[in-house]
């Protein structure tokens, strides 16, 4: 005659929990968790990137890891500042007793540079913050795959 052994419910539950924990907490899962933690530790802070770019255009991009972009933005900022300095020097009033000259084109360029400098600076701050933000997984899933085949038009009927 065969003897039946009954296992108490608490032992069965703990064995099931152990198996489930073993399956879900495999070394691969631990490695993925470690990789996510390392990525989060290396991810730049958007606030710091924005503040750095507020100090010097391009510095926030450099902090976020976009070195080439930072150099281009820094170069653009230097170009705008130099253009503003040059136009300020050209708008100097005529000396006393000299014949007045038309300064309308130079004053227009000076006005454009006056408006361009804070606009460029604000764009640089926003760009640094955008670069430092973590990628949104839903945006990645919603974007079309470069490997997806384009839809074909319906066949033509004679």
CORBEL-V769405 format. One record per residue. N is the residue number from 1. PSI is psi in whole degrees, 0 to 359 (none if undefined). OMEGA is omega in degrees with one decimal (* if undefined). BURIAL is # if it has 16 or more other ideal C-beta (glycine too) atoms within 10 Angstrom, else .. Layout:
n=<N:N>
psi=<PSI:PSI>
omega=<OMEGA:OMEGA>
burial=<BURIAL:BURIAL>
//
This chain:
n=<1:2:3:4:5:6:7:8:9:10:11:12:13:14:15:16:17:18:19:20:21:22:23:24:25:26:27:28:29:30:31:32:33:34:35:36:37:38:39:40:41:42:43:44:45:46:47:48:49:50:51:52:53:54:55:56:57:58:59:60:61:62:63:64:65:66:67:68:69:70:71:72:73:74:75:76:77:78:79:80:81:82:83:84:85:86:87:88:89:90:91:92:93:94:95:96:97:98:99:100:101:102:103:104:105:106:107:108:109:110:111:112:113:114:115:116:117:118:119:120:121:122:123:124:125:126:127:128:129:130:131:132:133:134:135:136:137:138:139:140:141:142:143:144:145:146:147:148:149:150:151:152:153:154:155:156:157:158>
psi=<139:135:131:131:125:135:129:151:321:327:319:317:318:326:319:320:322:316:316:318:323:321:320:333:51:164:329:318:321:320:321:319:319:321:319:320:320:321:319:326:328:344:131:151:124:326:315:319:317:317:320:320:338:327:307:122:129:340:324:323:322:317:324:356:0:80:312:317:320:318:321:318:320:317:320:320:319:320:318:318:316:319:322:319:316:315:328:321:328:342:2:134:157:148:158:132:350:155:133:142:159:123:14:313:320:322:327:317:321:319:318:316:326:322:329:324:307:329:315:319:314:320:320:320:312:321:319:319:316:319:323:343:144:149:143:119:328:329:323:319:329:338:144:143:137:343:351:139:144:151:139:146:159:151:148:140:143:none>
omega=<-177.6:-177.3:-179.7:177.5:177.2:179.5:179.5:-177.0:-178.4:178.6:178.4:-179.0:-178.2:176.6:178.4:178.5:178.7:179.3:179.9:179.4:179.6:-179.1:-176.7:-178.1:178.1:177.7:177.7:178.0:177.4:179.3:178.1:177.7:177.7:179.6:178.1:178.9:178.4:178.8:178.5:178.9:-179.2:-176.4:-179.1:178.7:-179.1:179.3:179.5:179.0:178.8:179.4:178.1:179.3:174.8:178.4:179.8:178.2:-179.8:-178.7:176.9:176.9:177.6:178.1:-178.2:175.7:179.7:-173.2:-177.7:178.8:179.3:179.4:177.5:-179.8:176.9:177.7:176.8:177.5:177.3:179.4:179.3:179.2:178.3:177.9:177.8:178.6:-179.4:-179.8:175.2:179.4:-178.8:-178.2:179.9:-178.9:179.3:175.4:-178.8:177.7:179.8:179.0:-179.8:178.2:177.0:-180.0:-175.8:-179.0:-178.5:178.1:176.6:178.0:178.3:177.7:178.7:179.5:177.5:178.1:-176.1:-175.3:178.7:177.5:179.3:-179.5:179.6:177.0:179.7:178.1:179.4:179.0:179.1:178.5:-179.6:-179.8:-176.3:179.6:177.2:-179.9:179.2:-177.1:180.0:175.9:-179.8:-179.6:-178.2:-178.3:-179.6:-179.3:177.3:179.9:-178.4:180.0:178.8:179.7:-178.4:177.7:179.0:-178.8:179.4:178.4:-179.6:*>
burial=<.:.:.:.:.:.:.:.:.:.:.:.:.:.:.:.:.:.:.:.:.:.:.:.:.:.:.:.:.:.:.:.:.:.:.:.:.:.:.:.:.:.:.:#:.:#:.:.:#:#:#:#:#:.:.:.:#:#:#:#:#:#:#:#:.:#:.:.:#:#:.:.:#:#:.:#:#:.:.:#:.:.:#:#:.:.:#:.:.:.:.:.:.:.:.:.:.:.:.:.:.:.:.:.:.:#:.:.:#:#:.:.:#:.:.:.:#:.:.:#:#:.:.:#:#:.:#:#:#:.:#:#:.:.:.:.:.:.:.:.:.:.:.:.:.:.:.:.:.:.:.:.:.:.:.:.:.:.>
//
